[in-house]
Amino acid sequence: MIHNFNAGPSILPKEVFQQAAEGVLNFNNTGLSVLEVGHRTSSFQQVMDEVMALTKELMQLDADHEVMFLQGGASMQFMQVPFNMLDENDTAAYADTGVWSSKAIKEAKLFGDVDVVCTGKENNYSSIPKDFAVSNDAKYFHITTNNTIYGTQWSKIPSTSIPLVADMSSDIFSRVIDFNAFDILYAGAQKNMGPAGVTLVVVNKNVLGKVSRKIPTMLDYRTHIKEGSMFNTPPVFAVYVSLLTLRWLKSIGGIAAVEKMNDAKAALLYNEIDNNPAFVGTAAKEDRSKMNVCFVLKNPELDQAFLQITKEKEIIGIKGHRLVGGFRASIYNALPISSVEVLVSAMKEFGQKHG
Ligand SMILES: Cc1ncc(COP(=O)(O)O)c(C=O)c1O
């Protein structure tokens, strides 16, 4: 059995793959593939309606929060957020906690002023900055709730009196938080929610319509809210598989239940990192991500030897991001704890030989 620790696209539940495969061949007993039914048919409309309703239910969203399924990845949101929220003479506040925040900052600067209220750059993004102030004059405050590459996560979401915006690509649906506290949140689906090709965007409709610039129709959130994410052809397969994944999440008890599992997986892995002298965790303990666990070997010359042991156990996807090196085990919602146990056994074996 392969143990898939890929950072994204990444593991989804086996039963979701099974159902997705069935849907490709015979979608809901229509005798047609989900790939060939029109998006305006009632059978696909039901998919869109259900995935939106399930998102609202699982996140417990209030009536002001609208759900959209868009294209362009989370990277498109780096510019779509300021396009809808920031005028040329306005300022937006951003927390710089890693590569993805930096990319978001770069795009926002094309639309207005950006106040980088804190950065973890000096310590190689190994912790979440704690001391910073956000001006009430800023139009919004943007954070990246989980930093996929550096393995850090905001354990406590900052509260602000201005609109809060978050990139939740790598920890969406993984823990109970007050999703209504966010005025915009977005996530590429390809980690906890479904396949690549669709992006979840949740917007508090009250924050829209305040900029004076013209917004192209396709980039205006109000277009997609009004048209129920059907202004143009949605990525039907990615939306369908997201629905299957959210149904699975609900069936196992929702976000609260998966959070318990995620906590257990993270505890098991960090415990081994902390107690096995061959390994060193790279993120500050209080800011450790429960989704992407980053570590290095005390002796990096042995990286290949460790990789060899993991390979024998059919562990894949644990090489660190090319920008940081070392190792990264992504332990998203669908990864079973048994896979973490196998990784821990590989670490123990390595520790006994080389520790
Ligand atoms: C936190 C975060 N934001 C943004 C992205 C970019 O997402 P996309 O490839 O969907 O544009 C990623 C991709 O891994 C990510 O982890």
The ligand as an SDF file (V2000), in Angstrom:
LIG
                    3D

 16 16  0  0  0  0  0  0  0  0999 V2000
   -1.1270   28.3140    0.9100 C   0  0  0  0  0  0  0  0  0  0  0  0
   -1.1550   28.2420   -0.5760 C   0  0  0  0  0  0  0  0  0  0  0  0
   -1.6200   29.2810   -1.2780 N   0  0  0  0  0  0  0  0  0  0  0  0
   -1.6740   29.2680   -2.6170 C   0  0  0  0  0  0  0  0  0  0  0  0
   -1.2390   28.1720   -3.3340 C   0  0  0  0  0  0  0  0  0  0  0  0
   -1.3090   28.2130   -4.8450 C   0  0  0  0  0  0  0  0  0  0  0  0
   -2.4270   27.5290   -5.2230 O   0  0  0  0  0  0  0  0  0  0  0  0
   -2.8130   27.3070   -6.7630 P   0  0  0  0  0  0  0  0  0  0  0  0
   -1.7910   26.3800   -7.3150 O   0  0  0  0  0  0  0  0  0  0  0  0
   -4.1980   26.7240   -6.6590 O   0  0  0  0  0  0  0  0  0  0  0  0
   -2.7930   28.6280   -7.4300 O   0  0  0  0  0  0  0  0  0  0  0  0
   -0.7600   27.0600   -2.6590 C   0  0  0  0  0  0  0  0  0  0  0  0
   -0.2970   25.8770   -3.4130 C   0  0  0  0  0  0  0  0  0  0  0  0
    0.2530   24.9450   -2.8970 O   0  0  0  0  0  0  0  0  0  0  0  0
   -0.7070   27.0930   -1.2510 C   0  0  0  0  0  0  0  0  0  0  0  0
   -0.2430   26.0520   -0.5500 O   0  0  0  0  0  0  0  0  0  0  0  0
  1  2  1  0
  2  3  1  0
  2 15  2  0
  3  4  2  0
  4  5  1  0
  5  6  1  0
  5 12  2  0
  6  7  1  0
  7  8  1  0
  8  9  2  0
  8 10  1  0
  8 11  1  0
 12 13  1  0
 12 15  1  0
 13 14  2  0
 15 16  1  0
M  END
$$$$
